[in-house]
Amino acid sequence: MNPLVEMRHIGKSFGGVQAVNDVSINLYPGEVVAILGHNGAGKSTLMKMLAGAYPIDSGDVLINGEKVSIRTPVDAQRCGIESIYQTLALADNLDAVANLFLGRELLTPWRTLDDHRMDAAARKVFERLNKNFKNVRTPVRRLSGGQRQVVAISRAIYFNAKILIMDEPTAALGPEETAMVGGLVQQLKAEGVGIFLITHDMPDVFSLSDRLAVMKNGKLVGSYKTSDVTEDEVLGMIIAGKQPEGKVQTHTL
């Protein structure tokens, strides 16, 4: 099985600061790779380059084995890459349907908004992720955190994303809503979607990810199967940049 994504020898500088230094990482279909590290470790910068928010200074990105140029978020979307940020970037005054198609509205032959087609398509994708989600015409500011995540994830997969970047998806959620998001991640995995998970939450790391990659000071400390390492070993990598003894690094499942 070929990787969905290969990031090879990626580098990024801001002035004299090397934010990402020669980092290589990959992602397979139906896999969750957690990207870990302190604030300033470079993990968000690495993912923002994949998402097209920052241009890549050096290195290559391959999607399904083919080298691509990602300079803008539109380039990333064309490659099947969508990002779900911690803030979710939802328009609070609009309902779930309007948020799903925000900026990419469906139009009638007369160039007016095709509300009927958008409503039907939205309900179909929402039901695919959560059969209990019926509040599609409620302004999203009145939805729960878990329901807002359903809207954000639906927006990504409706436009055929095969690669998701999820930034702290369970931050500020209660146990029930965290479990809901975990269920969504498992469903996306079953459909062959690959997920890069940026998180500080160790329970998320060990319950959701297949592999984990730790960054420190812009460099990759190591990449391991999640089941092969302990929480203490992961914390040792994050805090001290220390690789666990006797554990084999891997870039595949």
N, C-alpha and C positions, 0 to 999 in steps of 0.2 A: 504494500500500500504506500502510495506516494504522499508526502506531506501536502497539506493544504497551503501552508506558508513556510517558507524558509527565509530567515533573516540572517545574512552572512556578513560578518565583520563590519557591523554597523557602527558608525561614529558620528558624533554631533558635538560641536563646540558653540558656546556663547561667549564671544570675546576670547579671553584667555582661559576660560573654564571648559574643561573637557567633560561635558555632561554624560556622554555615552562613549565608551572607549572599547572598540573592537569586540562587540557583543554579537554572538551567533546563537540563534534559538529557532526552534521550529514547532509546528502544530499540525496534528493529524486530524482527519475527519472523526467526529464523534468523541473528541478528546477535550478535556479542560486542563489548561496549564496555568497554574497560579504564578503570578509575577510578584515577588516579595522584596522588601527592603525598606529601610528608613526613608523618611522624607528627604529628598535630595539625592537618593541613591541612583536615580536615573531611570527607574521603571516607568514612570509616567511619560517622560521624554521619549523613551523607546517606543511606547505604544502610540504616542501622538505622531511619531514619524510614520508608523504603519497606517494610521488613520488619515494621514495627509495634512495634519495641522501644522507640522514642522517639516521643512525640507530636510532630506538626508544628506549629510556632508560626504560620507564615504560608506562603501559597502553596497550590497545588492539585496533586493527583495525578489523572491520567486513565488509565484502563485500557481499551484498545480504544476510545478516544474518549469514554468516559463518566467523568464526575467521580465519584470514590469517596472515602469517608472511611476512613482506615486509622489506627486508634487502638491496636490490639493485634496480636500475631502471628496470632491467629485471624482477624482481619479480613484480614490479608495473605494467609493461606492460602485464604480464600474467594475472593480475587481471582486465585488461581493463582500466588502468589508464595511461593517457598520459599528458604531460606537454607542454605548449606553453609559453616560456619565453619571456620577453620583447625584448631580443636580437634576438629572433626567431630561433637562432642556424641554420641558413641556410648557405649553401656553395655558396658564391656570384658568383663564376666562373662557377657554374653548372646551367643547366636550371631547370625548374620546375619539369619535369619528373624525372630527376636524383636526385633532392632533395627529392621528394616524397619517393623514394625507397633507399635513402642513408643508407648504412649499412644493408639493408634488400632486396637486389636486387633479382629479379626473374631470374632464370637460365633455360637454355634449357637442354634437356637430355644429351647434350654433355658438360655440365658445363660451357657454355659460357653465356654471358649476353643475356637475351631474350628481346631485345629492342622493338620488335613489341608488345609483350604482355604487357610490362610496359607502352608503349605509349598509348595503347588502354585503359588500366585500369586507367591510370592517367587522360586522357581526360574525362573518365566517371565520376570520382569523382570530378574533377574540375567543370564540367558542373552541377553536382548535387548541388554544393554550389553557383556557379556564372556562369550563362549561357553566360555571356559576356566575360569570361576569355578565350582568345584564344592564348595568348602569351606563350604557354607551352614550346616552344623551345628557348625562349629568356633567356639569363643568368639572374638570379634573381636580380643581382645588378642593372639591368636596369628596374626593375618593380617598380610600385608605392608601397607605404606602405600598402595600402589596398590589392593589389594583392599579396604581400608577406605574408600577414596574411592568404589569401586564401590557399596559398601553405602550410603554417605551420599547419593550421586547417585540410586541406585535408590529410596531412601526419598522423595526429592523427586518424581521423575517418576511413581512409582506413584500418587501422589495428584494426578496431572494438572496438575502445575506447568507453566506456560507461560513463567514468568519465574524465572530462577535468579540468586541473588546468591552468587557464589563468592569466598570470602576466602582468598587465598594457597593455591590448590589444589595446588600442587606443592612447597610448603615442606617441606624435609627429605626429599624423595624423591630416589632415584637416577635416573640417565638412563633406564633401562628403564621405571620406574614413571612418570616424568614423561611419557614418550612414550605410555604407556597412558592417562594422564589427558587428554593432548592428543587422542588418538583418541576418547575419550568426548565431549569438547567438540565435535569435528567431527560426531560422530553426532547429538548433541542439536541442533546447528545445522541439520543436514539434516532433522530432524523438526520444525523451525519454532520450537524453543525459543529465547527470547532470554536472553542471559546478561550480567549486569554482573560484571566481573572486577576484584576489588580485588587489586592485586599490586604488589610492589616489584621483581619479576624482569623485567628487560628482554627476555630471550629469550622469556618467556611473552607479553609484550606484543606482540612482533613476529611470533611464530608463531601466536598464537591470536586476536588481536583484529582486528576490522574497522575500528573507530574507537577513539580514545582521548580521554579528557577529563582535564585536569590541574587540580587544585585547589591553592590556596595561601592560607593565612590565612583559610579559610572561603569564599573566592570562587573562581569558575571562571576560570582563566587562559585556557583555550581548549579547543576540541573540533575534532579533525581526523581525516581518514582516516589510518589507520596507515601506509598505503603512501605517503602524501604527505610524511611527515616522517622525519628521521633520529634516531638515538639521541641524538646531541649536541643536537639541537633540543628533544627531549623533556626531556633533563636541564636544559637552559636554562630551560624552563618550570617545572620542578619546583623548581630551586634559586633562580633569580632572578625567576621570575614573568614571564619575557620571551617574548612571542609570536614565533614564527619569521617572518622577513621574507619577504614574497612568497608566503606560503601562505594559502590560502582556508579559513576556518573552515567547518565543516559540521555540521549536525544530522541529516543523512540520509546514506544510502550513496550 
